[in-house]
């Protein structure tokens, strides 16, 4: 196959890692001709561009393709994407993320190229101004006519898009977001070494959160819950893995609470090293208020660690309440604190939940399995496309 992937930014993030694994697998394992078109990776979140180049992937930067809405940049990004697709002449276009998803689908449709779009997280979601929410939902309904099929990273995304009237359920396939499973089964660095480097004691109860320090990722809820948690279990320490524009705000919030000794900010970590920090934890916390299916939930379970998560989007599909972790109501700090306290005080429960998660989710989240499932979707789309063109 000859496939063009389009994503808005190749920053360090779940959707971007998913896309990179897909492109890499199609190129190296299946021998496809694949290119990855993306806007510049601006911002403090870090970039995966060097990793793509080191893997020998065909990476093409589209300078005007930016995350923020801008009529001038968006117009020129659309023209640049359309030009790039016309030159590359793919059999199929695969779009990712909101901005690239809309512009890329329109460009593919205008050139008569079949298209698949992956929904990593709904483009219309909690926390958006009402006008922006409705604008994105309207744009998604329109863009649905420009692609042949949707891939969603969890069943919850399918339900949300069907209920919003974007497209019928028959146009969706769930493919869980693949990752390097073996790295989370056996991390490159021992938990003891990571703890020593971070100044954590062996008997500390470590709660890790892996996410950009960005709005809607929910670090503030964990910080607000911390006084109650520390009062009950003084040995609890919180480790934030990731960086972003809200770091200073969170550090100030922690200082006001007088809990500086209980928090560690790791900063940016190369994706290949995240597993070491997850293994160094006793509990993995996910407090985002909007996310398709957070990869860190699966990564925690692969490491044999229980997870605590807000009950949002695809979280209940892996954080099985009482089986692999504890689900709590979104944006509620008291139930969040109580769940973490319960796990912090019960080592046997932590072990049981983590091991159940490891057994249950090791195979479904291998990136090799994901890539094969996605190629199966391509073949179905291309088969139908060929048939419809032939009948016309």
PyMOL commands that set and color helices and strands:
alter all, ss='L'
color gray80, all
select helices_A, chain A and resi 14-28+49-54+71-88+98-110+130-146+155-163+169-171+181-185+191-198+219-232+247-257+260-262+271-279+295-302+315-317+333-344+347-361+367-391
alter helices_A, ss='H'
color red, helices_A
select strands_A, chain A and resi 2-9+33-39+58-61+92-96+114-119+149-152+172-174+205-210+236-241+263-267+283-286+306-310+325-328
alter strands_A, ss='S'
color yellow, strands_A
deselect
rebuild
show_as cartoon
